[in-house]
Amino acid sequence: MEDIHQRISEIRSDFPFFSQEGKFKDWVYLDTAATSQKPNRVINAELEFYQQFNANIHRGLYEISEAATAAYEKAREQISEFLGSQDSDEIIFTRGATESINLIAQSWGGLNLQEGDEILVTNLEHHANIVPWQMVSAKTDAQLNVIPIDDQGNLDMQYAMDAIRGGKVKCMALVHVSNALGVTVEVAPLIQAAKEQGIFVLIDGSQAVTHFPVNVTKLGCDAYVFSGHKIFGPTGIGILWAKRKVLEEIPPYQGGGDMIRSVDFEGTTYAEIPAKFEAGTPHIAGAVALGEAIEYVNEVGFDAIATIDQWLFGRAAEIVESIDGLKRIGNTLDQVGVVSFYSDQIHPSDLATFLSTDKIAVRTGHHCAEPLMKRLGIPGTVRVSLGIYNNAEDLDRLEKSLRSAVTFLS
Ligand SMILES: Cc1ncc(COP(=O)(O)O)c(C=O)c1O
């Protein structure tokens, strides 16, 4: 790649947030794992939709509606290709990863789980991949089985394999990359072992899809989910990919317009997939803009993204490790995008508040992963999360502010 800093500077110029003259001019944004900033072409795609071809989709026989439908369905194709699916009907637009997991937990879990069954998750999960399974467990008497981790967030692979082969696990729902620690879970061997046992597998790729290519066909899982807003797209739009066979077998999650073939007071027949899972008017502009975000990622390319990610992560980790009293969690090799740390002397909220006065945005607390924080025995961490638009100056400012914070607050 050409000079990495030159490439970051080009990428950064695609994001108007960083050249704004508004209230948040000159802020250092290090909270991309919570939500990413948006490139011009995504913002423009949404704007253009509303300005030029806003109409409801699927039912209109006039040209504007046909254009809106075509744009919405093109986004489905773009996302299908991005995930390596062979069939774009397997892409369901949802409100986000949370809704995608709830859909599978309720529709697949409600149909297939029963007393004595186990749902295998990890101790790294975001609440979005815990609570929906607890809700379906309450109805079905299935139980969660949690794969333990070590102090650096690495999974106990032996425990996982034993559980998979133990005969009780009916469903395995794993995070691909932890939002709290940036630890990447080696999902491939676990999926393979689970499929040999006929276990249903869902992967939560919310933090993975921005960092490395994902191919659901090669992975061999049954369902894969992510949120649009973490990958430079709008909020309120997300993706559930699931195998055609799964989507055809399970009941719809919500009822309403567009998901039916015919309705009678005596009974209703449902539409084919994907419409069966898209009740009501969807976030049309959001889907179109997400398609544009995916094109943007394709254009930057995962080779460049990996090089930038590696540099950013290395520099941020080096800063944290060089400051006395800060403890970073994780062992670098399998981490991406997130540097999470804490201090025995200073509360994470005090550190984050100090950084905020220097116009540096980081996230603090349990990061919607309370069971993980309990396992690590800490109230929370300070999380620096990195996007491909963060530059050397951002991290220099982080270093300066963190050093002052530790001196001032210790
Ligand atoms: C790993 C992971 N899973 C699920 C979610 C939920 O995403 P959303 O709130 O966009 O539905 C997040 C969001 O932080 C996440 O990081």
The ligand as a MOL file (V3000), in Angstrom:
LIG
                    3D

  0  0  0     0  0            999 V3000
M  V30 BEGIN CTAB
M  V30 COUNTS 16 16 0 0 0
M  V30 BEGIN ATOM
M  V30 1 C -21.0660 -7.4620 19.3050 0
M  V30 2 C -22.3490 -6.7130 19.2360 0
M  V30 3 N -23.5050 -7.3720 19.1130 0
M  V30 4 C -24.6810 -6.7450 19.0160 0
M  V30 5 C -24.7570 -5.3890 19.0950 0
M  V30 6 C -26.0890 -4.7130 19.0050 0
M  V30 7 O -26.1460 -3.8600 17.9220 0
M  V30 8 P -27.3750 -2.8650 17.7200 0
M  V30 9 O -27.5280 -2.1040 18.9960 0
M  V30 10 O -26.9630 -2.0090 16.5680 0
M  V30 11 O -28.5730 -3.7200 17.4130 0
M  V30 12 C -23.5860 -4.6340 19.2500 0
M  V30 13 C -23.6240 -3.1720 19.4090 0
M  V30 14 O -22.8220 -2.5960 20.1000 0
M  V30 15 C -22.3470 -5.3140 19.3130 0
M  V30 16 O -21.2010 -4.6510 19.4230 0
M  V30 END ATOM
M  V30 BEGIN BOND
M  V30 1 1 1 2
M  V30 2 1 2 3
M  V30 3 2 2 15
M  V30 4 2 3 4
M  V30 5 1 4 5
M  V30 6 1 5 6
M  V30 7 2 5 12
M  V30 8 1 6 7
M  V30 9 1 7 8
M  V30 10 2 8 9
M  V30 11 1 8 10
M  V30 12 1 8 11
M  V30 13 1 12 13
M  V30 14 1 12 15
M  V30 15 2 13 14
M  V30 16 1 15 16
M  V30 END BOND
M  V30 END CTAB
M  END
